[in-house]
Amino acid sequence: MIDVAISHIASELNQYIRRTFSLSEDMVVISNLLELDGTVSAHVNNKLALFLVNVEKDNTPQQQAHLNAPGVERSVVSTPPLYLNLYLMVAGNFNGSNYSEGLKFVSTAVSFFQRQPVMDRYNTPALDKRIEKLVLDIENMNMQDLSSMWGMLGGKYLPSVLYKVRVVMFDAGDIQSQSTLVKKPGLAVGV
């Protein structure tokens, strides 16, 4: 599901950039900046790279879903959906004389997410049905944290912006238990 969410974000951003600059090629790639051996990934040159920096469980209190409509003689308890926060980096991997192009594309990405901070099935019909919505917020980082993160990533700093993508919903639809209600006049007992 994480791959589906990030792919959707990349697709929407690519469409926006192609329309804005009348381009025929995709400028956004989902990729690490470096290969496992430490070399620079060739396919991210002169592109905006989107990559996952962290995943955390959303700490919003959650309740188990109890599905029991009035007059229904069954009660169903299902696994609660899982809400995650994805930390997604948008980095302009443009060097030399193309550096200003990188700044332009990073700025365009910020503008796009400012205009459309929420992606749901109403404004992006292609969103996977298992995802309720994606909410993108810029995550502020101080210089020390930024330096530590780029050191952890193994690369040199690139013009970039970190987004927290909230409310990615995983709902497996698993049923944990069912019970049948036995109704007697004035009394309802679960069996």
Residue frames as qw, qx, qy, qz and C-alpha x, y, z in Angstrom:
[[0.000, 0.883, 0.468, 0.000, 0.00, 0.00, 0.00],
 [0.324, -0.734, 0.108, 0.587, 2.89, 2.40, 0.71],
 [0.355, -0.076, 0.609, 0.705, 4.08, 1.94, -2.87],
 [0.141, 0.646, 0.681, 0.313, 0.57, 2.66, -4.18],
 [0.170, -0.906, -0.268, 0.281, 0.34, 5.91, -2.18],
 [0.324, -0.603, 0.321, 0.655, 3.74, 7.18, -3.31],
 [0.333, 0.171, 0.717, 0.588, 3.11, 6.13, -6.92],
 [0.086, 0.804, 0.580, 0.104, -0.16, 8.06, -6.88],
 [0.221, -0.869, -0.025, 0.441, 1.54, 11.19, -5.54],
 [0.377, -0.343, 0.539, 0.671, 4.32, 10.91, -8.15],
 [0.290, 0.429, 0.740, 0.428, 1.81, 10.42, -10.95],
 [0.003, 0.905, 0.419, -0.069, -0.26, 13.45, -9.95],
 [0.284, -0.779, 0.186, 0.526, 2.88, 15.61, -9.63],
 [0.411, -0.080, 0.661, 0.623, 4.21, 14.40, -12.99],
 [0.232, 0.670, 0.650, 0.273, 0.93, 15.28, -14.70],
 [0.115, -0.942, -0.192, 0.250, 1.02, 18.76, -13.18],
 [0.360, -0.600, 0.396, 0.595, 4.65, 19.38, -14.21],
 [0.401, 0.182, 0.715, 0.543, 4.07, 18.10, -17.77],
 [0.139, 0.823, 0.531, 0.149, 1.06, 20.42, -18.16],
 [0.244, -0.896, -0.047, 0.368, 2.80, 23.41, -16.57],
 [0.229, -0.649, 0.491, 0.534, 5.95, 23.21, -18.72],
 [0.765, 0.525, -0.111, -0.357, 4.50, 21.45, -21.80],
 [0.114, -0.526, 0.839, 0.080, 6.85, 18.49, -21.35],
 [0.818, 0.122, -0.418, -0.376, 6.47, 15.04, -22.86],
 [0.612, 0.122, -0.727, 0.287, 8.73, 13.21, -20.38],
 [0.658, -0.690, -0.301, -0.017, 8.22, 12.53, -16.69],
 [0.200, 0.703, -0.403, 0.550, 10.37, 14.71, -14.43],
 [0.564, -0.508, 0.452, -0.468, 9.46, 12.89, -11.20],
 [0.679, 0.165, -0.715, -0.026, 10.94, 9.48, -10.39],
 [0.778, -0.562, 0.141, -0.244, 10.43, 7.31, -7.33],
 [0.837, 0.288, -0.338, 0.319, 13.94, 6.30, -6.42],
 [0.648, -0.626, 0.013, 0.434, 16.75, 6.40, -3.91],
 [0.211, 0.930, -0.259, -0.150, 19.44, 8.87, -4.85],
 [0.009, -0.613, 0.789, 0.039, 22.18, 6.29, -4.29],
 [0.823, 0.074, -0.532, -0.183, 22.49, 2.63, -5.18],
 [0.859, -0.510, -0.036, -0.009, 23.31, 0.15, -2.42],
 [0.822, 0.040, -0.043, 0.566, 26.99, 0.26, -3.41],
 [0.312, -0.665, -0.110, 0.669, 27.05, 4.05, -2.85],
 [0.251, 0.055, 0.484, 0.836, 27.09, 5.12, -6.50],
 [0.333, 0.322, 0.130, -0.876, 24.64, 7.73, -7.75],
 [0.552, 0.417, 0.720, -0.056, 21.55, 6.27, -9.39],
 [0.244, -0.023, 0.508, 0.826, 21.84, 7.16, -13.08],
 [0.021, -0.554, -0.712, -0.431, 18.10, 7.49, -13.72],
 [0.246, -0.818, -0.432, 0.290, 17.69, 10.33, -11.20],
 [0.374, -0.186, 0.168, 0.893, 20.00, 12.78, -13.01],
 [0.131, -0.023, -0.238, -0.962, 18.14, 15.98, -13.86],
 [0.456, -0.433, -0.693, -0.353, 14.95, 14.69, -12.22],
 [0.466, -0.491, 0.323, -0.662, 12.90, 15.27, -9.09],
 [0.436, 0.043, -0.893, 0.106, 13.42, 12.22, -6.92],
 [0.664, -0.461, 0.070, -0.585, 10.68, 11.11, -4.51],
 [0.572, 0.115, -0.789, 0.193, 11.81, 8.73, -1.83],
 [0.697, -0.621, -0.297, -0.201, 10.55, 7.45, 1.48],
 [0.154, 0.596, -0.549, 0.565, 12.48, 8.67, 4.52],
 [0.088, -0.083, 0.830, -0.545, 10.39, 7.17, 7.34],
 [0.517, -0.371, -0.610, -0.472, 7.13, 5.44, 8.21],
 [0.026, -0.070, 0.716, -0.694, 5.33, 5.87, 11.50],
 [0.163, -0.534, -0.827, -0.061, 2.00, 4.79, 12.91],
 [0.180, -0.542, -0.082, -0.817, -0.40, 7.67, 13.38],
 [0.190, -0.049, -0.792, 0.578, -1.02, 7.95, 17.14],
 [0.473, -0.189, -0.067, -0.858, -4.59, 9.14, 16.79],
 [0.434, -0.039, 0.804, -0.405, -6.77, 7.00, 19.07],
 [0.451, 0.094, -0.666, -0.587, -8.54, 4.33, 17.08],
 [0.635, -0.063, 0.551, -0.537, -11.52, 2.18, 17.90],
 [0.224, 0.052, 0.943, 0.241, -12.52, -1.24, 16.66],
 [0.421, 0.006, -0.348, -0.838, -15.30, -1.15, 14.14],
 [0.296, 0.211, 0.876, -0.318, -18.51, -2.73, 15.39],
 [0.291, 0.010, -0.520, -0.803, -20.93, -3.26, 12.54],
 [0.009, 0.364, 0.910, -0.199, -24.43, -3.83, 13.77],
 [0.208, -0.220, -0.286, -0.909, -27.37, -2.13, 12.13],
 [0.489, 0.001, 0.493, -0.719, -30.74, -1.85, 13.89],
 [0.852, 0.215, 0.101, -0.467, -32.82, -4.97, 13.32],
 [0.616, 0.472, -0.630, -0.026, -29.81, -7.00, 12.19],
 [0.892, -0.420, 0.042, -0.162, -29.29, -10.21, 14.10],
 [0.867, 0.088, -0.114, 0.477, -25.49, -10.37, 13.63],
 [0.230, -0.948, 0.172, 0.134, -22.74, -8.38, 15.21],
 [0.842, 0.360, -0.061, 0.396, -19.36, -8.15, 13.46],
 [0.382, -0.853, 0.214, 0.285, -16.07, -6.94, 14.96],
 [0.795, 0.533, -0.011, 0.289, -13.38, -6.21, 12.41],
 [0.663, -0.184, -0.040, 0.724, -9.73, -5.25, 12.58],
 [0.033, 0.904, 0.141, -0.403, -9.38, -1.49, 12.84],
 [0.640, 0.717, -0.005, 0.277, -7.82, 0.30, 9.87],
 [0.685, -0.357, 0.005, 0.636, -4.15, 1.24, 10.17],
 [0.217, 0.971, 0.065, 0.077, -3.27, 4.90, 9.71],
 [0.770, -0.136, 0.064, 0.620, 0.33, 5.77, 8.85],
 [0.066, 0.948, -0.127, -0.284, 2.43, 8.87, 8.41],
 [0.834, 0.251, 0.186, 0.455, 4.85, 8.59, 5.52],
 [0.189, -0.820, 0.173, 0.512, 7.78, 10.99, 5.36],
 [0.733, 0.497, 0.366, 0.288, 8.40, 11.67, 1.69],
 [0.307, -0.585, 0.233, 0.713, 11.37, 13.65, 0.37],
 [0.597, 0.758, 0.242, 0.107, 11.12, 15.60, -2.87],
 [0.477, -0.609, 0.304, 0.556, 14.69, 16.34, -4.00],
 [0.564, 0.809, -0.071, -0.147, 15.90, 18.11, -7.13],
 [0.767, -0.285, 0.411, 0.403, 18.86, 16.14, -8.45],
 [0.540, 0.804, 0.095, 0.229, 20.15, 18.75, -10.91],
 [0.639, -0.521, 0.104, 0.557, 23.81, 19.72, -10.98],
 [0.446, -0.013, 0.353, 0.823, 26.12, 22.17, -12.70],
 [0.088, -0.015, -0.247, -0.965, 24.39, 24.50, -15.11],
 [0.426, -0.386, -0.688, -0.442, 21.05, 22.73, -14.47],
 [0.230, -0.182, -0.700, 0.651, 21.00, 23.65, -10.77],
 [0.267, 0.129, 0.138, -0.945, 18.46, 26.45, -11.32],
 [0.571, -0.069, -0.609, -0.546, 16.22, 23.96, -13.15],
 [0.447, -0.190, -0.831, 0.271, 16.24, 21.85, -10.01],
 [0.005, 0.205, 0.450, -0.869, 15.17, 24.84, -7.95],
 [0.431, 0.053, -0.277, -0.857, 12.38, 25.52, -10.46],
 [0.603, -0.129, -0.728, -0.299, 11.06, 21.96, -10.24],
 [0.315, -0.225, -0.751, 0.535, 11.26, 21.83, -6.44],
 [0.168, 0.169, 0.199, -0.951, 9.35, 25.13, -6.34],
 [0.525, -0.013, -0.496, -0.692, 6.78, 23.72, -8.76],
 [0.498, -0.198, -0.841, 0.074, 6.30, 20.67, -6.52],
 [0.115, -0.243, -0.570, 0.776, 5.78, 22.92, -3.49],
 [0.332, 0.117, -0.111, -0.929, 3.27, 24.97, -5.47],
 [0.542, -0.094, -0.713, -0.434, 1.38, 21.85, -6.55],
 [0.448, -0.283, -0.799, 0.285, 1.13, 20.44, -3.03],
 [0.022, 0.186, 0.344, -0.920, 0.13, 23.88, -1.72],
 [0.459, 0.053, -0.298, -0.835, -2.74, 23.94, -4.22],
 [0.832, -0.107, -0.404, -0.364, -3.71, 20.33, -3.59],
 [0.112, -0.500, 0.750, -0.418, -2.69, 19.31, -0.07],
 [0.630, 0.011, 0.679, -0.377, -5.38, 16.61, 0.07],
 [0.365, 0.213, -0.742, -0.521, -5.77, 13.81, -2.45],
 [0.524, 0.103, 0.733, -0.420, -8.94, 11.78, -2.24],
 [0.390, 0.282, 0.827, 0.290, -11.23, 9.99, -4.68],
 [0.252, 0.852, 0.397, -0.228, -13.13, 13.21, -5.41],
 [0.134, 0.912, -0.231, -0.311, -10.20, 15.30, -6.63],
 [0.114, 0.517, -0.812, -0.246, -8.02, 12.38, -7.83],
 [0.877, 0.037, 0.031, -0.478, -10.37, 9.63, -9.01],
 [0.742, 0.362, -0.563, 0.040, -7.45, 7.26, -9.76],
 [0.219, -0.526, 0.669, -0.477, -6.67, 6.95, -6.02],
 [0.359, 0.004, -0.933, 0.009, -6.68, 3.32, -4.93],
 [0.582, -0.514, -0.349, -0.525, -9.95, 2.39, -3.22],
 [0.748, -0.336, -0.483, 0.307, -8.09, 1.04, -0.18],
 [0.354, -0.061, -0.227, 0.905, -6.81, 4.54, 0.57],
 [0.010, -0.800, -0.553, 0.232, -9.27, 7.02, 2.03],
 [0.237, 0.960, 0.009, 0.147, -7.15, 10.10, 1.43],
 [0.718, 0.012, -0.127, 0.685, -3.62, 11.44, 1.47],
 [0.132, -0.985, -0.108, -0.018, -2.86, 14.72, 3.26],
 [0.723, 0.246, -0.113, 0.636, 0.49, 16.37, 2.55],
 [0.287, -0.958, -0.019, 0.025, 2.10, 18.83, 4.95],
 [0.478, 0.648, -0.426, 0.414, 5.58, 20.30, 4.76],
 [0.808, -0.495, -0.218, 0.234, 7.68, 19.01, 7.64],
 [0.057, 0.931, -0.278, 0.231, 9.95, 21.73, 9.03],
 [0.902, -0.147, -0.162, 0.371, 13.47, 20.66, 9.93],
 [0.232, -0.927, 0.221, 0.195, 16.19, 22.64, 11.65],
 [0.423, 0.740, -0.518, -0.066, 19.69, 22.69, 10.13],
 [0.252, -0.450, 0.839, -0.173, 21.08, 20.06, 12.52],
 [0.716, 0.169, 0.623, -0.266, 18.27, 17.58, 11.83],
 [0.684, 0.691, -0.060, -0.227, 18.53, 18.27, 8.11],
 [0.183, 0.702, -0.688, 0.000, 22.28, 17.64, 8.19],
 [0.453, -0.232, 0.833, -0.218, 21.77, 14.42, 10.15],
 [0.782, 0.382, 0.398, -0.290, 19.14, 13.18, 7.71],
 [0.613, 0.726, -0.282, -0.130, 21.26, 13.84, 4.62],
 [0.051, -0.589, 0.799, -0.106, 24.19, 12.16, 6.38],
 [0.630, -0.007, 0.726, -0.276, 21.99, 9.15, 7.11],
 [0.767, 0.565, 0.168, -0.252, 20.89, 9.06, 3.47],
 [0.767, -0.146, 0.408, 0.474, 24.55, 8.89, 2.45],
 [0.488, 0.601, 0.340, 0.534, 24.40, 11.78, 0.03],
 [0.227, -0.072, -0.099, 0.966, 25.23, 15.41, -0.18],
 [0.229, 0.562, 0.488, -0.627, 22.45, 17.92, 0.37],
 [0.149, 0.309, 0.636, 0.691, 20.19, 18.60, -2.60],
 [0.326, -0.073, 0.056, -0.941, 17.50, 21.27, -2.84],
 [0.331, -0.237, -0.907, -0.106, 14.59, 19.45, -1.28],
 [0.470, -0.318, 0.192, -0.801, 11.46, 19.56, 0.80],
 [0.103, -0.039, -0.974, 0.196, 10.21, 16.94, 3.24],
 [0.559, -0.247, -0.206, -0.764, 6.50, 16.15, 3.34],
 [0.261, 0.002, 0.876, -0.405, 4.55, 14.29, 5.96],
 [0.467, -0.094, -0.606, -0.637, 1.87, 12.31, 4.16],
 [0.308, -0.080, 0.706, -0.633, -0.93, 11.61, 6.62],
 [0.681, 0.202, 0.432, -0.557, -3.90, 9.31, 6.86],
 [0.434, 0.279, -0.772, -0.372, -2.93, 6.50, 4.57],
 [0.732, -0.174, 0.383, -0.536, -5.59, 3.94, 5.47],
 [0.281, 0.193, -0.928, -0.151, -4.93, 0.23, 5.40],
 [0.685, -0.071, 0.388, -0.612, -8.12, -1.71, 5.96],
 [0.008, 0.206, -0.957, -0.203, -7.66, -5.39, 5.41],
 [0.668, -0.101, -0.261, -0.689, -11.36, -5.97, 6.00],
 [0.381, 0.051, -0.905, 0.183, -10.53, -8.87, 8.31],
 [0.654, -0.522, -0.158, -0.524, -13.32, -9.98, 10.57],
 [0.043, 0.408, -0.788, 0.459, -12.14, -10.84, 14.08],
 [0.112, 0.177, 0.917, -0.338, -15.39, -12.17, 15.44],
 [0.410, -0.251, -0.438, -0.760, -19.06, -12.55, 14.71],
 [0.129, 0.120, 0.847, -0.502, -21.90, -13.19, 17.05],
 [0.271, -0.407, -0.687, -0.538, -25.51, -14.09, 16.51],
 [0.247, -0.143, 0.418, -0.862, -28.06, -12.33, 18.64],
 [0.210, -0.377, -0.900, -0.066, -30.88, -14.40, 20.11],
 [0.225, -0.233, 0.063, -0.944, -33.89, -12.22, 20.62],
 [0.207, -0.464, -0.851, 0.134, -36.62, -12.93, 23.15],
 [0.133, -0.831, -0.341, -0.418, -39.31, -10.48, 23.99],
 [0.372, -0.912, 0.071, -0.156, -37.63, -7.76, 26.02],
 [0.653, -0.573, 0.444, 0.221, -34.26, -9.55, 25.99],
 [0.709, 0.652, -0.269, 0.008, -31.37, -9.80, 23.54],
 [0.711, -0.545, 0.422, 0.143, -28.50, -12.15, 24.32],
 [0.387, 0.693, -0.566, -0.223, -25.31, -12.67, 22.27],
 [0.970, -0.093, 0.224, -0.035, -24.43, -16.26, 21.42]]
